[in-house]
Amino acid sequence: MSAEALPLEASDAERVESFGPVAVVVRDGVATVTVDSPPVNAMGRAVLGGLGEAAAALAAADDVRVVVLTGAGTKAFMAGADIEEFETVRSSPGGMATHSEWAGGVLAAWAALPQPVIAAVQASAVGGGLEIALTADLVVTDPRAKFGLPEVKLGLIPGGGGTQRLPRRVGTARALRLMLLGSVVPASAALEMGLVDEVAEPGEVLVAAEALAARIAAMPRVAVQALKRCVDPGLSAAIDEERRIFLEVARSEDFVEGVAAFVEKRPAVYTHR
């Protein structure tokens, strides 16, 4: 999938690129990246592929000093895996390991961007959607959004860095409680615990995020990017260990039952094996 230039939608837009369902608009040093894959921006192959290509392009973009990541629509910032695609992955030999490494690489590429990244969460970020939001350095949210990593309810654990990035944002005990209970919390609670940095007015999250991005973009780029490099340089090794444990749990009988129950819209019956 290669980037295709689109016609400029506004006279002051410097450039617009499209990576499948992922659009990038660069203006005044700020790249606004929008995932548009109805109905819930599920992180299937098209979205993940587009995000990976967008990250590679942004990493090499000298005219981008800050990145804003958002989703289209009002149902989800981004949802987790596409269920139909995921079932094919889960049932194929070696499928989980291959997919986990690829998807994890996409999220790692976003976390490793030299520019500061602001997640503009316009709708709920749950599961994989929260994991991609957690790769951002700052999170601005609509007050109606909700947040959580409820993978335990499917007999699984977060596999995209969530077990490492969430504790670094909200503290170990609070993160563990959220994940153990599979809790989903409102924006107000997310702000109180430090999971998000700012709650915008309803419908104004992108405006607020781009205003924050403009302030950072006005700072000296060398110093800004140096600050980002200095924070938590050991995180990648911890995420590698998370992926190993994730694949171990993915081989459990309860994970098979959890996914089946979710698809069939029934309560799961776990055997704890």
Secondary structure, 3 states (H helix, E strand, C coil): CCCEECCCCCCCCCEEEEECCEEEEEECCEEEEEECCCCCCECCHHHHHHHHHHHHHHHCCCCCCEEEEEECCCCCCEECCCHHHHHHHHHCCCHHHHHHHHHHHHHHHHHCCCCCEEEEECCCEECHHHHHHHCCCEEEECCCCEEECCHHHHCCCCCCCHHHHHHHHHCHHHHHHHHHHCCEEEHHHHHHCCCCCEECCCCCHHHHHHHHHHHHHCCCHHHHHHHHHHCCCCHHHHHHHHHHHHHHHCCCHHHHHHHHHHHHCCCCCCCCC
